[in-house]
């Protein structure tokens, strides 16, 4: 368990000793307070806990209104915590301090200690103490707690796991509880699997549910798969549903393919898209085939576009062939545009020649313009040359404008000659204006000089 005495208090022990020595009392009463406090505190430094308790209790009786009273009360409780006094009495000691001195600098330390003691007492069958510390979690250091729990995960024995689960149960802050749950993804235990299922299904916080679902990704078993399917279909929060769908795609089990297809067919449009994208993440030939079949059977453009994006994730010769088929054969220009957009994201297959071919084809000008825009991102000599050809030869002004804009995105000075020719000689003033803007977008010395020459013509 997390120590009831944080590093902050250890530091203050040393600092307090320095401050006490530095005190120069200005009145006899202050001198008596300081001397009595110094004598009591020396017992803390020497770890004489019983003598410290007696000394600070006497200090509080003798000097109840002293400026040091809350300090004395804290150290009296601190000494009790390290002696053999009953935990309940030490808990009550801290509670008296909290109630009597609510503005004390020791409030956060007292709350942390009370919370730690309440948890111990609760594990001993006295849960009423947890009710008395409701709201104290804000006084804790979340990062320190998570560091300790992470170390307990590394220990990995049954007792460590039980401590983590109890801590999650006793934590009210949803964000902190979610971070605690995320630590369980590497813990292989039937008990942990069961608890993660419970968090995923029933926790009132969607953030906790999502972390539990992500942790379940690594837990095998048909029960886990069934729970993920259930949540993907019925969870009230869309983010939770989508997280469950993502988790299904990570299970490396071809049996989830029909389940994802079922979700795609029956869920709301956003969740259906998530299921389709999950099939794209599976890197499984059966999932690829299922996506291709889904494209053929789908009746909505939105679903077909989701399938196009999912198939593009495979970035294989088969996915390239599928996208080309859509581009050249689809009756819907918007679907063809989506397929061209997907081509742009290919990193390991040579798609630049494909884009050039599309850009110079007789397909709908919007499809060609999409290919032109993609060529502007290719950063190749062939792409610049192809864009220059389109800018100078296309009969479609809107395509020439797209070519000029794409050349401006290339960051390549070889584009300057094509752009200045268009700026000077294109018959359409919209194209000329686009060429001038593109020279400005290039932002190079060559484009600057070209713009100056245009002023001088």
N, C-alpha and C positions, 0 to 999 in steps of 0.2 A: 504493500500500500504506500501511497504518497506520505512522506513524513509529515507529521503535524507541525513541524517547525520549519518554515521556508528559509531559503538562503537570506532573505531580507532580514529576518530576525537575528541570524548569526552575525550579520554585518552590524546590526544595531547594538548587539551586545558589546562589541568592541568599541563602537562609536560612543555609546553611552558612558563607557568607562573613561574615555578621553574627556567627554564633556563634564563629567562629575568632577574630575581632577581640576578642570579649568574654571569651576565655579568660584566666584569671589563674592560671597554674600555681603549685602550692605546693611542688614539688620540682624539683631540677635536671634529673632524668630527664624529668619531665613537660614541663619547659620545652624540653628538646631535642626531644622528640616534637612539641610544638606548633609550635616554630619550623620544624622540617623539614617538617611537614605544611602549615603556612601557606605556605612557600616553594613547595612542589610545587603547592598548590592555586591559587596565583596564576597558574600556567601554564594552568590550566583556564579561569580568568576571562579570560585574554588569548587563549584559543583557540590556544595554542602546543602542539598535540597531541603532537608528537614529544618536545618537552622535558618535557611532563607525564608521558609514559610513562616516560622515563628517571628523572625525579624520584621518582615513586611506586614504581617498581620498586626503586630504591635505598633508599627509606624502608622498604619491606617487608623488605629484606635487613638493614638496620641496626636496625630496631625491630620484629621479628616478633611480639612479645608486647604491643605497644602497644595501648592502648584505641582508637587510631585505625586499627588495622591493617585492619579490614574496610572502613572508609571509603576508605582508600588503595587497597585492592584494587578496590573498585568504580570509583573514578575512573580507575585505570589501565586498566580494561576500557573505560570510557566514552571515554577518549581514543583507545584503539585503534579503537573503532567509528567514530570520526570521522577517523582517519588512513587511510593506504593499506595498512594491514596486511591480510592475508588474512582473510576472514570466518571461516574455520574456526578460526584462531588466536584471534580475538576471542571466538568461541563457547566455546572451551576455557577462555579467561580467565574468563568468567562462570561456567562450570561449576566451576572451582576455588574461586571465591568461595562458590558455593552449597554445595559439599561441605564446605568448611573452616569456614564460619561459618553454620550452618543457622538460627541465631536472630538473625542480623543484621537491622537495620532496612532493609537494602538488598535483602533476599531477593526481594520482589515485583518490584522494578525489574529485578533480575538475571534473574529468570524471564521477565519480559516481553521483555527484550532477547534472551534465548536463544531464545525461541519465534519472534520475528521473524527472527532470523538462521537458525534451522533451516528456516523456510519458504522463505527465499531460497535456501538451499543445496539444499533439496529440488527447487526448480524448476530448479536447475542440474544435476539428475541425481544428487543425493546424498541419497536418501530416508532413509538410516540416521540422519540427524540428527533427523528427526521422532520416531523411536523413543526418542531420548534425552531428549526433552522431554515425554514422555507425562505428562499430569496437570498441566501448567503453566498450562492455560487459566484456572484459578481466579484466577491473579494478574493477569489482564487486566481492563480496564474495559469491560464489555459495551456500555454506552451509547456510549462513545467509538468502539468498533469499528463499531457499527451506524450511527453518524453518518457515519463515513468511507465505509462501504459504500453508504449512501444517497446520498452525494455522488457516488460513482462511478456509481451508477445514473443520476444526472442527466447525467453526462458521456456515458454510453451507448455509447462506442465499443467495438470488439471487445476491446481490451486490458483495458479496465475491467471488462467482463463476465467475462473470463477470470480476472481477479484475484478477483472475487467468488465465482466457482464454485470456485476453488482454496481459497479461505478456508473455504467451506462444507465441502469435502472434508476439510480438515485440522482441523475443529472437532469435538471429541468431545461437548461438552455439548449434549444434545438440545434443550433449550429455546432456547439461543442459536442453534443451527443452524436451528431452526424459524423464528425471527425473521429470520434471514438469508434463508431461502428465501422468506419473505413479501415481501421487497423485489423479487422478480423478477416480480411480477404486472404491472408496467408495462413490462417489457423485451420488446420484440417482436424475437425472433430465433429461427431454427430450432434453433440450438444450445441456447438456453435452454428452448425447448419440449421438446426431447429430454431434457434433464437433468431438467426438472420431471416428465416422465413417469416417468423412472427413480426419482426421489425418491418419487413417489406410489405406485409399484408396490412398490419394494424396500427403502425405508428402514426400519430396525428400529424407529424411533420413530413411533408413531401421530400424535404431535403434528406431526412433520415431514411425514408423509404428508398430513395435513389441510391444512397450509399450502400444500403443493405443489398439491393439488387446487384449493384456492381460487384460487391464482395461475393455474391452467390455465383458469379460467372465461373469461379474456379472450383466450385463445389459440385462433384459429380452426382448422378442419380436422376432417375425418372421423376421423382417427387419434385426436385428442384425445377426441372424442365416444365412440369405441369403447373407449378406455381408461377413461373415466368410467363407462360402462355395465359394463365388466368389474369395476371396483372396487365399484360399487354392488351387484353380484350376489355377488361372491366374496371381498371383503376380509375378513380374519379379525376385524378390530376393528369393532364396530357403529358407533362414532362416525365411523370412516373411511367406512363404507358410506353413512351418512346425509349426510356432507359431499359425497360424490360425487353423491348424488341431488340435493342442493341445487344443486350446480354444473350439473347437467344442466338444471335448471329455469331457470337464468340464461342459457342459450345462445341464446335467442331463435330457436329452430329448431323448427318444428312436427314435424319428423321424430323428435324425442325423445319425443313424446306416446305412441306405441305402445310405446316402450322402457320408459317409466315405468309404463305399464299392465301390461306384462309383469312388471316387478319387483313391482308391487303384487299380482299374481296368484300369484307363485312364491316370494316371500321370506318370512322369518319375520314375525310380526305387527307388530313394532316397525318393521322396515324397510319393510314394506308401507305402514304409516301414513305414514312419511316420504315415500314415493313419491306417495301420494295428496295430501299437503299440498303437495308440489312442483308438482303439477298445478294446485293452487289459486293458486300464486304466479306462474303463467305469464302471466296476463292475456290469454289467447288464447281466442277463441270455440270453437275446436276442442278445446281442453283442457276447457272448460266442458261441452261436449256429451259428451265422453268421461266426465267425472265423473258426469253425469246418467245416462248409460247404465250406468255401473258401479254406481250406487246401485240401479238396477232389477235388475241381475243378481246383486248380492251376496247371499250367504246368511248372513252373520254381522252381528250388531248392531254389533260393534266396527268393522268396515269401513264400515258405513253411517254410523256416527257420524263417522268420519274424513272421509267424503265430504261430510257436512253441513257440517263445519267448513271444508273446502276450498272448497266452493261459496260459503260466506258471505264468504270473502276477496274475492270479486269485488265485493261490495256494489253490485250493479246491480239494475235492475228485474227482470231475469230471475232473479237469485239470490233476490231477495225472493219472487217468485212460487213458486219451487221450495220455499223454506222454508215458505211458507204451505200449500202442497200437503201437505207432510209433516205439519204441525201438524194440519190439519183432516181428513186422510184416513188417516193411519197407524193401524194396529191395535195398534202398540206404543207405549204411553205414554212410555217412556224415550226413544224416538227423537223423539217430539213435544217432549219436554222439551229435548232437545239442540237442536232447531230453534229453540225459543223462546230458549234461551241464546244462540244465534248471532245472533238478532235484536237482542239487547241491545247487541251490539258495532257495530251500524250507526251511522255518524256523519253520513252525508250524505243519508240518506233518512228521511222521517218515519215512524218505526215506533211511536211512542207510541200513536196511535189503534188500530193493530193489536194492541198489547199489551192495551189496555183491552178491546177486543172479545173477545180470548181470555180475559182474566181474568173477564169477566162471562158467559161462554158456559156450556154444559152439558158441556164436555169433562171428561175425567178430572180430579179435583181436583188431582192432582199437577202436571198441565200448567198448570192455572189458577194454582196457587201459584207456579210458576216465572215466569209472566207477572207476577204480583203483585210478586215479588222484583225483577224487571227494572224495573218501574214505580218502585220505590223509588230507583232510580239515575237516573231521568230528569230530576229537578230542574225540574219544570214544574208550573204551577197545575193543568192538566188531570190530571196524574198524581196529585197530592194529592187532588183532588176525587174521582177514580175510586176511589182506595184508601179514602177515607172512605165512599163509597157501599157498597163491598164489605164494609167493617168493620161497617156498620150493617144491611145487608140480606141478606148471604149466609146460607143455611141450613146451610152446612158450617162447623163450629167451627174445623177445621184451616185453612180458608181465611181465616177472620176473624183467627186468630192470625198467619198470614202477612201479612195486610194491616196489622195493628198493628205488626209488626216492620218492615215496609217503610216505614211512616210514620215510624218512629224513625230511619230511615236518610236521610230527605229533607233534614235540616238546614233545615227550613222551619217557621216558627211557625204557619203555617196548619194544620199537622197537629195542633196542640194541641187544638182544639175537638173533633176527631173522636176523639182518644185519651181525653180526659177523659170524653166521653160514654160510651165503651166501658168505661172503668175504673169508672164509677159504675153503668152500667145493663145491661151484657151479662149474659145469663142464665148464661153458662158461666164458672166461676171461672178457668179456664185462659186465657180470652180477656182477662178483667179483669186478670189478672197480667201478661199480655203487653203490654197497653196501658200499665200502670204502668212496666214496664221500658222501653218505647219512649219514654215521657216523659223518663226518665232519660237515654236515648241521645241525645235531641235536645239536651240540655245548654244550653238557652237560658234567658233570664230568664222568658219566658212559660211554659215547661215547669216551671221551678222553682216559680213561683207556683201553677201547677195542682196540683203535687204537694203543696204546703203546704195548699191548699184541701181536698184529699182527706183530709188528716189532721184537718181541722177539721169534716168533715161529721158 
